[in-house]
């Protein structure tokens, strides 16, 4: 094993060249001490033209701010609340990519990484470290970057799955800052209804995928009576942890990774982070594996549950934007949609409240101009709101419109019906489904 040099954060980032593309480990495990050191270099006029790539990040994001224009340029694969305003103001940018393919950008050289900045656990007796809560495309980044800097943090859990040898790192930095946590989001009454409608589509023995937030927590709360569920998902949080600890999720019916929980990144409470630490039942894997539709499809009865910002009357699903305003990212939605629909007995489910918190309808005649279609209408299957669940698969455009109007907010149905009549003509009102 080569000699690994522990240095200060300032010393480590001093080796990053101007013009470099930089990968950051993401979500709860952002290497903030290295970012702060890069800011000090920038403030001293010692570096310029750095491009940052990552998944959703938590915490301060100075690399996206106007004050560092010309020095830092954010080009994330997913847009979180900490960079959203700056992206939509043009000071930062969004790079659309399916999350499962983000690693290809590095491995195939579409993005030539000058540096990978990642946070890792303390090493085991074999000199291996875990990327903990943020494996995602960081394995590919470490493999591909010219310079690899690791922040060794005792708060990063040692999660099994894809581990890294210390030989991979050029410099190591010590830091003991706690990981960022996210509180459990209690569901609203509307979200409880959506959760019940989704849970009715999940059967004992299914393998599930869902994300984070009040809506997934609402669904998880409705699955407490289920048995022998599996979990193969991009990420999970406290709602699913409750099902794991209750034995509802045990993976006994999975065809691959039997008995194992498979994920790629996490955001939740310290209970979630402690749970995965040295837990052989949890595999934190490269996003190349977790989000591969061919891998997802190998588990029978896969139920992929995702969300939307808008759905039009033909079933086009927008999830990354509201009109031209970027809200989040493509994520792994379509990868799990396709993996689930290829799975024997699988279902793709898109769940959302019929209206926004400001009262705007989410089932719309046409998507807002500029909105991105994350899931094409040919891939849309089950759509769920608080007013019910409908299956669009095998349905014509007019049939889809009828079904979607039936689960829209009651106060929006008349205007949607009128829009459908204007689009499809007089036959519309005589159509039966």
Long-range contacts (C-beta under 8 A, 24 or more apart in sequence): 1-127, 1-165, 1-166, 1-167, 2-167, 4-166, 4-167, 4-169, 4-171, 4-172, 5-170, 5-171, 5-172, 6-152, 6-171, 6-172, 6-173, 6-174, 7-171, 7-172, 7-173, 8-37, 8-173, 9-33, 9-34, 9-36, 9-37, 9-151, 9-173, 9-175, 10-37, 10-40, 10-41, 11-171, 12-37, 12-149, 12-171, 12-172, 12-173, 13-37, 13-38, 13-41, 13-117, 13-149, 14-41, 15-147, 15-170, 15-171, 16-47, 16-50, 16-114, 16-115, 16-147, 17-114, 18-47, 18-48, 18-49, 18-50, 19-48, 19-49, 19-50, 19-114, 20-50, 20-51, 20-113, 20-114, 20-115, 20-146, 21-50, 21-51, 21-53, 21-111, 21-112, 21-113, 21-114, 21-115, 22-50, 22-51, 22-52, 22-53, 22-113, 22-114, 22-115, 22-116, 22-117, 23-53, 23-54, 23-106, 23-113, 23-115, 23-116, 23-117, 23-118, 23-137, 23-138, 23-141, 23-145, 24-52, 24-53, 24-54, 24-57, 24-117, 24-118, 25-54, 25-117, 25-118, 25-119, 25-131, 25-134, 25-136, 25-138, 26-54, 26-55, 26-56, 26-57, 26-78, 26-134, 26-136, 26-138, 26-265, 27-55, 27-56, 27-57, 27-58, 27-133, 27-134, 27-136, 27-235, 27-265, 27-266, 27-267, 28-58, 28-133, 28-134, 28-179, 28-180, 28-181, 28-182, 28-265, 28-266, 28-267, 28-268, 28-273, 29-118, 29-119, 29-131, 29-132, 29-133, 29-134, 29-156, 29-179, 30-54, 30-57, 30-58, 30-59, 30-119, 30-134, 30-180, 31-117, 31-118, 31-119, 31-149, 31-151, 31-175, 32-59, 32-60, 32-177, 33-151, 33-173, 33-175, 33-177, 34-117, 34-149, 34-151, 34-173, 35-60, 35-62, 35-63, 35-117, 38-63, 38-72, 39-68, 42-68, 42-71, 42-72, 47-71, 49-73, 51-75, 52-76, 53-77, 53-95, 53-105, 53-111, 53-113, 54-78, 55-99, 55-102, 55-134, 55-136, 55-137, 55-265, 56-80, 56-328, 56-329, 57-82, 57-83, 58-82, 58-180, 58-182, 58-267, 59-180, 61-86, 63-92, 64-91, 64-92, 65-91, 65-92, 66-91, 76-329, 77-102, 77-137, 77-329, 78-328, 78-329, 78-331, 79-320, 79-326, 79-327, 79-328, 79-329, 80-328, 84-326, 84-327, 87-326, 88-325, 88-326, 94-326, 94-329, 96-320, 96-329, 96-330, 96-372, 97-330, 98-291, 98-330, 98-331, 98-332, 98-334, 98-335, 99-136, 99-137, 99-234, 99-287, 99-291, 99-329, 99-330, 99-331, 99-332, 99-335, 100-287, 100-288, 100-290, 100-291, 100-292, 100-293, 100-332, 100-335, 102-136, 102-137, 102-140, 102-287, 103-137, 103-139, 103-140, 103-286, 103-287, 103-288, 104-140, 104-288, 105-137, 106-137, 106-140, 106-141, 106-143, 106-144, 106-145, 107-140, 107-143, 107-144, 109-144, 113-141, 113-144, 113-145, 113-146, 114-145, 114-146, 114-147, 115-145, 115-146, 115-147, 115-148, 115-149, 116-141, 116-142, 116-144, 116-145, 116-147, 116-148, 116-149, 117-149, 117-151, 118-142, 118-148, 118-149, 118-150, 118-151, 119-150, 119-151, 119-153, 119-156, 119-175, 120-150, 120-151, 120-152, 120-153, 120-156, 120-164, 121-152, 121-153, 121-154, 121-156, 121-157, 121-158, 121-159, 122-152, 122-153, 122-154, 122-156, 122-158, 123-152, 123-166, 124-158, 127-165, 127-166, 127-167, 128-163, 128-164, 128-165, 128-166, 129-158, 129-163, 129-164, 129-165, 129-166, 130-156, 130-157, 130-158, 130-159, 130-160, 130-161, 130-163, 130-164, 130-284, 131-156, 131-159, 131-162, 131-164, 131-284, 132-156, 132-157, 132-158, 132-159, 132-179, 132-273, 132-276, 132-284, 133-157, 133-159, 133-179, 133-265, 133-266, 133-267, 133-273, 133-276, 133-284, 134-265, 134-266, 135-159, 135-161, 135-162, 135-264, 135-265, 135-284, 135-285, 135-286, 135-287, 136-264, 136-265, 136-287, 137-286, 137-287, 137-288, 139-164, 139-286, 139-288, 140-286, 140-288, 142-168, 142-169, 143-168, 147-171, 149-173, 151-175, 153-177, 153-179, 155-179, 155-273, 157-273, 157-274, 157-276, 157-277, 157-278, 158-277, 158-278, 159-276, 159-277, 159-279, 159-282, 159-283, 159-284, 160-278, 160-279, 160-280, 160-282, 160-283, 160-284, 161-262, 161-282, 161-283, 161-284, 161-285, 162-284, 162-285, 162-286, 162-289, 178-270, 179-270, 179-273, 180-267, 181-267, 181-268, 181-269, 181-270, 181-273, 182-212, 182-237, 182-267, 182-268, 182-269, 183-269, 184-217, 184-237, 184-238, 184-239, 184-268, 184-269, 185-213, 185-214, 185-217, 186-214, 186-217, 187-214, 187-215, 187-217, 187-218, 187-221, 188-214, 190-353, 190-386, 191-215, 191-217, 191-218, 191-353, 191-386, 192-218, 192-221, 192-222, 193-386, 194-218, 194-219, 194-351, 194-352, 194-353, 194-384, 194-385, 194-386, 195-219, 195-220, 195-221, 195-222, 196-222, 197-351, 197-384, 197-385, 197-386, 197-388, 197-389, 198-222, 198-305, 198-349, 198-351, 198-384, 198-389, 199-223, 199-226, 200-389, 201-303, 201-347, 201-349, 201-382, 201-384, 201-389, 202-226, 202-229, 202-303, 203-301, 204-228, 204-229, 205-229, 205-230, 205-253, 205-301, 206-230, 206-253, 206-301, 206-302, 206-303, 207-231, 207-232, 207-251, 207-253, 207-254, 207-299, 207-300, 207-301, 207-302, 207-303, 207-343, 208-232, 208-233, 208-249, 208-302, 208-303, 208-304, 208-305, 209-233, 209-234, 209-296, 209-302, 209-303, 209-304, 209-305, 209-336, 209-340, 210-236, 210-240, 210-304, 210-305, 210-306, 211-235, 211-306, 211-307, 212-236, 212-237, 212-267, 212-268, 215-307, 215-351, 215-352, 216-240, 216-305, 219-305, 219-351, 223-248, 224-248, 228-252, 228-253, 229-253, 230-254, 230-299, 231-261, 231-262, 231-263, 232-257, 232-262, 232-290, 232-296, 232-299, 232-302, 233-262, 233-263, 233-290, 234-263, 234-264, 234-265, 234-287, 234-290, 234-291, 234-331, 234-332, 234-336, 235-263, 235-264, 235-265, 235-266, 235-267, 236-261, 236-263, 236-266, 236-268, 236-272, 237-266, 237-267, 237-268, 237-269, 237-272, 238-268, 238-269, 238-271, 238-272, 241-268, 241-271, 241-272, 241-275, 244-275, 251-281, 253-300, 253-301, 254-299, 255-298, 255-299, 255-300, 256-295, 256-298, 256-299, 257-283, 262-290, 263-290, 264-290, 264-291, 287-332, 290-332, 291-332, 291-335, 291-336, 292-335, 292-339, 293-335, 293-336, 293-338, 293-339, 293-342, 294-339, 294-342, 295-339, 296-335, 296-336, 296-338, 296-339, 296-340, 296-342, 296-343, 297-339, 297-340, 297-342, 297-343, 297-346, 298-343, 299-343, 300-343, 300-344, 300-345, 300-346, 301-343, 301-344, 301-345, 301-346, 302-339, 302-340, 302-343, 302-346, 302-347, 303-340, 303-346, 303-347, 303-349, 304-336, 304-337, 304-339, 304-340, 304-346, 304-347, 304-348, 304-349, 305-349, 305-350, 305-351, 306-333, 306-336, 306-337, 306-348, 306-349, 306-350, 306-351, 306-375, 307-350, 307-351, 307-352, 308-350, 308-352, 308-362, 308-374, 308-375, 309-352, 309-362, 309-371, 310-362, 310-363, 310-364, 310-367, 310-368, 310-371, 311-350, 311-352, 311-362, 311-363, 311-364, 311-380, 311-383, 311-404, 312-363, 312-364, 312-365, 312-366, 312-367, 312-377, 313-363, 313-364, 313-365, 313-366, 313-397, 313-400, 313-401, 313-404, 313-405, 313-416, 313-419, 313-420, 313-423, 314-377, 314-397, 314-400, 314-401, 315-377, 315-380, 315-383, 315-392, 315-400, 315-404, 316-367, 316-373, 316-375, 316-376, 316-377, 316-380, 317-350, 317-373, 317-374, 317-375, 317-376, 317-377, 317-380, 318-367, 318-368, 318-371, 318-372, 318-373, 318-374, 319-372, 319-374, 319-375, 320-372, 320-374, 321-370, 321-371, 321-372, 322-368, 322-371, 323-368, 323-369, 323-370, 323-371, 324-369, 324-370, 324-371, 325-370, 330-372, 330-374, 331-374, 333-374, 333-375, 334-374, 334-375, 334-379, 337-375, 337-379, 337-381, 338-379, 341-379, 341-381, 347-381, 347-382, 348-379, 348-380, 348-381, 348-382, 349-381, 349-382, 349-383, 349-384, 349-389, 350-375, 350-380, 350-381, 350-382, 350-383, 350-384, 351-383, 351-384, 351-385, 352-384, 352-385, 353-385, 353-386, 354-385, 354-386, 354-387, 354-407, 354-408, 354-409, 354-412, 355-409, 355-412, 361-408, 361-409, 361-412, 361-416, 363-404, 363-405, 363-407, 363-408, 363-409, 363-412, 363-416, 364-416, 365-416, 365-419, 365-420, 365-423, 383-407, 385-409, 395-433, 397-424, 398-424, 398-427, 398-428, 398-431, 399-431, 399-433, 401-428, 402-431, 402-433, 403-433
